[in-house]
Amino acid sequence: MNPDIQAYFDTVTDERYDKLLELRELIVSMYPEAEEKITYKIPKYILPSGNIAIGYRKDGVSLYTYEAFFEDFKEKHPHIATTKGTIAFGMNDRLPKTDLRKVIKRAMSEGRPK
């Protein structure tokens, strides 16, 4: 983990740390070649073909990408909160990794939706 990303993670001092780390590890395991840097004060994972970001908030952690990339996810997991560009996991939400891999793959390979 690069020092800027580590510094971001070091600001999380509660149970959100593990969930945020789980999201990071999922992305990095799929795309170890992605550039990892802080953008808009959150970790972002960047390839020439696309990007995705993660972050924490008061009541959980979030995955940031375009809504077009997670329409199927929303239908399959209606209990997990979403907004226009965010999948917002509460602390009691399990990370459905199989379906998250699909979201991550689209975000990292399809660029900006048309």
C-alpha positions as CSV (number, residue, x, y, z in Angstrom):
1,M,0.0,0.0,0.0
2,N,1.5,3.4,-0.9
3,P,2.1,5.8,1.9
4,D,-0.8,8.2,1.0
5,I,-3.3,5.3,0.9
6,Q,-1.9,4.0,4.2
7,A,-2.3,7.4,5.8
8,Y,-6.0,7.4,4.7
9,F,-6.5,4.0,6.2
10,D,-4.8,5.1,9.4
11,T,-7.5,7.7,9.9
12,V,-10.1,4.9,10.3
13,T,-9.9,3.8,13.9
14,D,-13.0,1.6,14.2
15,E,-14.7,-1.4,12.6
16,R,-15.0,0.4,9.2
17,Y,-11.3,-0.2,8.7
18,D,-11.8,-4.0,8.1
19,K,-14.6,-3.4,5.7
20,L,-12.7,-0.7,3.8
21,L,-9.6,-2.9,3.6
22,E,-11.8,-5.8,2.3
23,L,-13.0,-3.5,-0.6
24,R,-9.4,-2.4,-1.3
25,E,-8.1,-6.0,-1.3
26,L,-10.9,-7.1,-3.7
27,I,-10.0,-4.3,-6.2
28,V,-6.2,-4.9,-5.9
29,S,-6.6,-8.6,-6.3
30,M,-8.4,-8.1,-9.5
31,Y,-6.2,-5.2,-10.8
32,P,-2.8,-5.3,-9.1
33,E,-1.5,-3.1,-12.0
34,A,-3.9,-0.2,-11.2
35,E,-2.5,3.0,-10.1
36,E,-3.6,3.6,-6.5
37,K,-3.7,7.3,-5.4
38,I,-5.7,9.7,-3.3
39,T,-8.1,11.7,-5.5
40,Y,-10.7,14.1,-3.9
41,K,-9.4,12.9,-0.5
42,I,-10.3,9.2,-1.1
43,P,-8.4,6.2,-2.5
44,K,-8.9,5.7,-6.2
45,Y,-7.8,2.8,-8.5
46,I,-7.0,3.8,-12.0
47,L,-6.3,2.1,-15.3
48,P,-6.3,3.7,-18.8
49,S,-9.6,1.9,-19.4
50,G,-11.4,3.0,-16.2
51,N,-11.4,3.6,-12.5
52,I,-13.1,3.1,-9.2
53,A,-12.9,4.6,-5.7
54,I,-13.6,3.7,-2.1
55,G,-14.1,5.6,1.1
56,Y,-15.5,5.6,4.5
57,R,-18.3,7.7,6.0
58,K,-19.9,8.0,9.5
59,D,-22.0,4.8,9.2
60,G,-20.1,2.6,6.8
61,V,-18.0,2.4,3.7
62,S,-18.7,3.2,0.0
63,L,-17.7,2.1,-3.5
64,Y,-17.8,5.0,-6.0
65,T,-18.4,4.5,-9.7
66,Y,-21.1,5.3,-12.3
67,E,-24.6,4.1,-11.5
68,A,-24.8,2.5,-15.0
69,F,-22.1,0.0,-13.8
70,F,-24.2,-1.3,-10.8
71,E,-27.8,-1.4,-12.0
72,D,-27.8,-5.2,-11.8
73,F,-26.2,-5.0,-8.3
74,K,-29.0,-2.7,-7.1
75,E,-31.7,-5.1,-8.4
76,K,-30.0,-8.1,-6.8
77,H,-29.2,-6.3,-3.4
78,P,-32.0,-3.9,-2.8
79,H,-31.2,-3.8,0.9
80,I,-27.8,-2.2,0.3
81,A,-28.1,1.6,-0.1
82,T,-27.2,3.2,-3.4
83,T,-27.1,6.7,-4.8
84,K,-26.4,8.0,-8.2
85,G,-22.7,7.0,-8.1
86,T,-22.3,5.2,-4.8
87,I,-22.9,1.8,-3.3
88,A,-23.1,2.6,0.4
89,F,-22.4,-0.4,2.7
90,G,-23.6,-0.1,6.3
91,M,-21.7,-1.9,9.0
92,N,-24.1,-4.8,9.0
93,D,-24.0,-5.3,5.2
94,R,-22.1,-8.2,3.9
95,L,-19.9,-7.5,0.9
96,P,-21.3,-9.7,-1.9
97,K,-17.9,-10.2,-3.5
98,T,-19.1,-12.1,-6.6
99,D,-21.5,-9.3,-7.6
100,L,-19.0,-6.6,-6.6
101,R,-16.4,-8.2,-8.9
102,K,-18.8,-7.6,-11.8
103,V,-19.2,-3.9,-10.8
104,I,-15.5,-3.5,-10.4
105,K,-14.8,-5.2,-13.7
106,R,-17.2,-2.9,-15.5
107,A,-15.8,0.2,-13.8
108,M,-12.2,-0.7,-14.6
109,S,-12.8,-1.8,-18.2
110,E,-15.6,0.4,-19.6
111,G,-14.5,3.9,-18.8
112,R,-17.2,6.5,-18.6
113,P,-20.7,5.2,-19.6
114,K,-22.3,6.8,-22.6
